[in-house]
Amino acid sequence: METIQDLEARYIVNTYNRKAEETPCLIRGEGARVWDDGEKQYLDFLGGLAVNALGHCHPAVVEAVNKQVSSLIHTSNLYYTAPQVHLAEALVESSVPGSKVFFANSGAEANEAAIKLARKYKPGRYKIITAENSFHGRTMATLTATGQPKYREAFKPLLDGFEYARFNDLDSFAALVDEQTAAIMIEPVQGEGGAYVPGDAFMKGLRELCDRESILLIFDEVQCGMGRTGKLWAFQNWPVKPDLFTAAKGLGGGLPIGAMVAAEAFSAVLQPGDHASTFGGNPVACSAALAVLGLAGDEYFLKEVQDKGRLLGNRFAMIASNYHSLVKESRGMGLIMALELNQAAAKEIQKKCTAEGLLVNAIGENVIRVLPPLTISGAELEEGLNILEGVLQGFN
Ligand SMILES: Cc1ncc(COP(=O)(O)O)c(C=O)c1O
């Protein structure tokens, strides 16, 4: 009989490079744990790539989705639906009061909306400066925005007007601004790049630079937003506010949704006919997101994320110092953390962790990233860290 792995190899385009001998087929999840089709249990330090903010099948998300799915699944955006409007209200009130929201279905689409808005707001200004090592998505515009040549190379010619500055280097951004620049776009904490956190002076300086030059400051909060850094929005770790910001991933707690939030001064740039999405703001996805925001936006919840972030950060720092011949450094903020290795062992470490019942993520050859559910307990964090440390011992 053919296995799921055989069928996958025959029918699915191989963009994810899943390997039958080391990649489980997951069938069930609860909290910070998932189970495969052989009933093997895994502690999930990957959280669906920062999507499962409340863990797997959180009762609040399940209830909200069940309720909505049995009353109205989809209507199109030609009609009002209450979950969409209430979610917009919750997003605005939790971030940049006075702003307005455009709903999409993914991070890349949310960023597309931000890029289109930035290009429209001042005729003649079309250039967008992003950061080296950034990640903004896989559509043609967001791929062009992504400051990692390896993702872009095969798809040239790309869009005009994207330039790349060094992350956390204000002068490098300032040097690229000219009279055609429309916006600067960065991730407040770089995710796919390997959990890089910028300094205070850089963040404040970027805001001042954008004000001085009358250009938009766009924050891509797709990965680092929704409570992951210990603040609901990562930018709230600094005394700066964006003109536009985008969210996705954790926002829907597992359902596909993206959002672009535009500050009041820019909230009327996109006019009827300028942009649209058939599924964007779908009532089921919005109901799920309302449930996630209801919990993740709570001060006490965020304080717990900060505490767990400290636990994870301290242990990662200890691992970096105890295994210094293997680990170059530990980086990150809250529950988005990475270990950079001195050797190309990340994939092998990921494979061994999976075999030991822990899901982590190898970025390239040298970085191990973790993005556990925000609801993970301190004991579960310790349990997973013990597995990871056990695996690292074998490589030291
Ligand atoms: C910061 C950031 N922006 C955008 C995206 C793209 O999101 P999506 O895969 O939902 O299109 C990602 C995905 O990893 C991301 O990390």
The ligand as an ORCA input file, in Angstrom:
! r2SCAN-3c Opt
* xyz 0 1
  C       8.412     38.677      8.517
  C       7.637     37.902      7.492
  N       6.932     38.578      6.565
  C       6.200     37.937      5.640
  C       6.150     36.566      5.597
  C       5.323     35.879      4.551
  O       4.176     35.379      5.143
  P       3.291     34.288      4.383
  O       4.097     33.040      4.282
  O       2.074     34.157      5.250
  O       2.960     34.870      3.047
  C       6.868     35.820      6.537
  C       6.864     34.349      6.506
  O       7.683     33.689      7.060
  C       7.624     36.508      7.510
  O       8.337     35.851      8.438
*
